[in-house]
Amino acid sequence: MTPYKTIHQAAQRYAELGLRVIPLCSYNHHGMSEKHRHDCTKSGKAPLIGNWTARASNDPKIVAEWFDKYMAANVGVLTGVRGGIVAIDVDGDYGREQLEIISGGKIPATWEFTTPGGGHRYLFLAPEGVPLRKYSDSLPGAVHQELNFLIDGQQTVMPPSRHKNGGTYLWVDGHSPDEIELAAAPDWMVQKMSLALALDVLFDDSDTSSNNGSGQSIKQQLDNKPTQSKTSAGRTSNSPSSNRNEKDEILRNQCAKVSEAWELQNGDGCDWHKWFHTASLLVKAGSVEDALAFSEASSKKHNENSRTEIENMTKKDFGPTRCTTLGCDADQIKRCFGKLRKNEKNEITNSPVAFLKAEKSSNTGDIAELVKTFTRYRVQHGAIGQVDVNKSGDEVFKPFANFVAVPEEEVCLDDGATQERCFVVTGVLLDDDTMLPPLRVDHQDFHDPTKWVIRWGLRPTIFPGNYNKDRVRHTVQLLSHRVKNTVVYTHLGFRNIDGEWKYLHAGGCSDDNNVQVEVDSRLSRYILPSEEPDPIAAVERCFDLLEVANERVTHPLIATMFLAPLCEILRKIEIEPAFVVWLYGQTGAMKSTISALFLCLFGRFTAKSPPASYRDTANSLERRAFACKDSVLWIDDFHPTQNPLEARKMEQTAQSHIRAYGDRVARGRMRADATLRQDFAPKGLALDTGEQLPYGHSSNARLLGLELLPKDVNKEKLTKAQLHAPHLAEAMLGYTRWLGRQMTNNDLSRQLKETFAAKRSEAESSSSHGRIAETIAWLFLGLQSFLNYAVYIGAVTEDERKYRLVNGWRILLSLADSQSESVRESMPTTQFMDTVSELLQNRTIYVRSLNSPYESEKDFPGKHVGWHDKDYYYFLPTVLYNEVSSFLANQHEHIPLKMAALWKQLEVEGALSTETYMENGVEKVKRIRRKTVRGVRVPVLWIKKESVAVPDETEARKRDKRTRAVTQKSEPGNLFDET
């Protein structure tokens, strides 16, 4: 049975009991990364966190975060002294028989569960103060016929985890943690596992005794301070047993020769010389237990003689194994330590043991040995300085600082276009060993420590004197032998890492826990989950989004979201999307709510958490657009304002932003030395929201306007979709993983290019504007790719995919027609001619008839701008242009074209009649032609009358005359005139 309904609940309960919990991979590798599936040979048993022996946690909050991240994970717990428990793993009849023999049939009642393979596990409280070793006894040649005692550095799978055979680990009735107390490890078990007792029997002839535990709860044991324990060398130690492998781990990480020896020993075993040198190194490092563990790693070569030899090492007086003894030459030693240490015989005396000193120094503040080992400086009297020799031959200590800064990490910040370095530096005040917290120092500031030391406060001091700050910097560089090199990506989206395309988000990379990502805080909500527990359900939630509002809004939005991750591929085949989706509508239309819901495909968003706004500067928008690679950047709050300056600034920001996305270019910049800076063009897509569309023809051609009316929103379905919003990103996680595996597929690139060309041509044939045709062709690619993924995981059938594609294309074509009409209406020539028509109708401007020479000025209010006959308007060019410009300026608008460009565009559209002539054999065009007016040749624009929509001029004049006559008769002075 199992008292816990879910693995997540069980993990929480184990943490509450004080067990150190570990998330393990799922039994069928569902939800695991492709790399994990390829590398893992222990389905359901492999830890999902690095350095799991140290990171295993009994903090319920940390455990909850792990199992929220790895929703399909199994649960395990750490065994050994640090884990607080030891376990007996019984497999097969042989295992049961051996346990019966060892225990004498006396197994205390304790926590007990069965394994799906037919085995049994018994858990006991780990003994205090007793170094433990693994005990294993298996039947030669047999499978799953063995008895194992699980101790330090191991873990056990716990109920209700699933086995790879599909079965479940189950608590034995009456033996779960909620039904029985955890028993102390019995004497016979402690004797088998105790390394100290085994060595005492072999070498010291001392009495054996075991500690059965105090009977305290695990939580109480782990909270207690470690007690003194006897080591194999007969000395006492105050170090907790959990640190037993610490020295060996440091040496293996820092010294390639030690690591190589371990690999050989884990295989067929080292030769005698390598075994002796490595074991003696560990003994002289103060870790006899590690030396024994190293020896026992080879069952073929380890024997009682090996134990005896290691014991003898503890009694012999010799120094630590040198690097030269291990086979390293001078060049290699210098690379590891920064300098060579030699004795009076000129022998190189460097030893890997120095790495242990360095590790201790950086952690405890005892830094003098570290400085002495790796630099030419010394630590004395609470300061660091250099030792010179005066004329008398006496040493003189010259301090230059009261602290030492120690480099911990060299970080490469990679934004996809440039790489910048910074350094993580810790430090210690030498007068009282106060540790100084880590600082991240920019590479531009590193050369001058005064720029970053002050961030530690006033106490760290660089003493006055020439070159002292250089010596501080020099010390940091000399201590950089053990610096860890880290690459941190500062953008979202796809990146080729070690030959694999991986999708980065603000939380890192779901397929690789070792990838680090740091982005602007406003982009921190772009976080994908680590696993996709139910891909089909996640895609179905995406389909629900299509129902929350009018289909003319939801379909292009969902297409935009799934088009964004395609940007990397489309960029490589030179058809990168170049448009902005603009969602607009009156206040209260729920634009921000709808946008945030769709953006939840990329992370955790709400209506009040847009990653960008039109209150931001153009520069900040540019950098976010660059960092938001293969994702959708939501830019909110384009709104009307009464302040003309603010309105103009917002309009300029919008124009710059739209052109950046529409043309895929960025503003060029220059450094002080006249060299060009890196450009930061957008690498993803943009969703803008506002109460109106931006002004201008070219802007409208580069965006797809989606108008959202309050009646368009289905609030009931919107509420339902919002409840599932936290799970929408699971669909994007699965989609990007699926897409990443195809990034190098030439067939995919070819298909995308062919489909884009076909759909663009189809849209252009339906009279869509050229740019709009491209926009809906791109959106079709996004919708098609999403539906292909849905078919791949089994969320929809092929027939349903085809139906949804046809319906989506119909909607996109309809949007293209509307947007093309909007583009035509916003063209400069349309704007100009519509304004001329309006001004003629309201009599702000007027034209005279060429056929009525006796017309009076009184018949025409307004500004005279030309003449007309039955075929043409003959406009005075400058006068007309200025009148229209003045009118538009009062509306906070302007004509985007200069006069010459405007006349040329009118010619192209057929509204302006021109005259061609030959000059020096070249055909030229006159757009401003002369017309004879009352005997005078006047330069005018010949505009065709059908291009200007105004009422009949004669009727208009008669109406104006009647209006003036009525006005005159109604004046008070006319009441006394004679008729």
Sequence and secondary structure as in RCSB ss.txt:
>XXXX:A:sequence
MTPYKTIHQAAQRYAELGLRVIPLCSYNHHGMSEKHRHDCTKSGKAPLIGNWTARASNDPKIVAEWFDKYMAANV
GVLTGVRGGIVAIDVDGDYGREQLEIISGGKIPATWEFTTPGGGHRYLFLAPEGVPLRKYSDSLPGAVHQELNFL
IDGQQTVMPPSRHKNGGTYLWVDGHSPDEIELAAAPDWMVQKMSLALALDVLFDDSDTSSNNGSGQSIKQQLDNK
PTQSKTSAGRTSNSPSSNRNEKDEILRNQCAKVSEAWELQNGDGCDWHKWFHTASLLVKAGSVEDALAFSEASSK
KHNENSRTEIENMTKKDFGPTRCTTLGCDADQIKRCFGKLRKNEKNEITNSPVAFLKAEKSSNTGDIAELVKTFT
RYRVQHGAIGQVDVNKSGDEVFKPFANFVAVPEEEVCLDDGATQERCFVVTGVLLDDDTMLPPLRVDHQDFHDPT
KWVIRWGLRPTIFPGNYNKDRVRHTVQLLSHRVKNTVVYTHLGFRNIDGEWKYLHAGGCSDDNNVQVEVDSRLSR
YILPSEEPDPIAAVERCFDLLEVANERVTHPLIATMFLAPLCEILRKIEIEPAFVVWLYGQTGAMKSTISALFLC
LFGRFTAKSPPASYRDTANSLERRAFACKDSVLWIDDFHPTQNPLEARKMEQTAQSHIRAYGDRVARGRMRADAT
LRQDFAPKGLALDTGEQLPYGHSSNARLLGLELLPKDVNKEKLTKAQLHAPHLAEAMLGYTRWLGRQMTNNDLSR
QLKETFAAKRSEAESSSSHGRIAETIAWLFLGLQSFLNYAVYIGAVTEDERKYRLVNGWRILLSLADSQSESVRE
SMPTTQFMDTVSELLQNRTIYVRSLNSPYESEKDFPGKHVGWHDKDYYYFLPTVLYNEVSSFLANQHEHIPLKMA
ALWKQLEVEGALSTETYMENGVEKVKRIRRKTVRGVRVPVLWIKKESVAVPDETEARKRDKRTRAVTQKSEPGNL
FDET
>XXXX:A:secstr
  S SSHHHHHHHHHHTT  EEEE  TT TT  HHHHHH SSTTTSBSSTTHHHH B  HHHHHHHHHHSTT EE
EEE BTTTTEEEEEEEHHHHHHHHHHHHTT     EEEE TTS EEEEEE  TT  B  EEEE TT SS EEEEE
 TT EEE TT B TTS B EE TT STTTS   B  HHHHHHHBHHHHHIIIII             HHHHHHS 
   EE TTS EE S GGGTTHHHHHHHHH HHHHHHHHHHHTT   HHHHHHHHHHHHHTT HHHHHHHHHT TT
T  HHHHHHHHHHTTS      HHHHT  HHHHHHHHSS  B TT  B   THHHHHHHHHHHHS  HHHHHHHS
S EEETTEEEEEEE TTS EEEEEEESEEEEEEEEEEEE SS EEEEEEEEEEETTTTEEEEEEEEEHHHHT TH
HHHGGG SSS B SSTTHHHHHHHHHHHTGGG EEEEEE S EEEEETTEEEEEETTEETT TT EE   GGGTT
    S  S HHHHHHHHHHHTTSS HHHHHHHHHHHHHGGGHHHHHHTT     EEEEE  TTS HHHHHHHHHT
TSS   TT  SEETTS HHHHHHHHHHSTTSEEEEEEE   S HHHHHHHHHHHHHHHHHHHHT     B TTS 
B       SEEEEEESS  S HHHHHTEEEEE  GGG  HHHHHHHHHTGGGHHHHHHHHHHHHHTTTT HHHHH
HHHHHHHHHHHHHHHTT  HHHHHHHHHHHHHHHHHHHHHHHHTSS HHHHHHHHHHHHHHHHHHHHHHHHHHHH
TSHHHHHHHHHHHHHHTTSEEEEETT TT  GGG  SEEEEEE SSEEEE HHHHHHHHHHHHHHTT   SS HH
HHHHHHHHTT EE EEEEETTEEEEESEEEEEETTEEEEEEEEEGGGS    HHHHHHHHHHHHHHHHHTSGGGG
G   
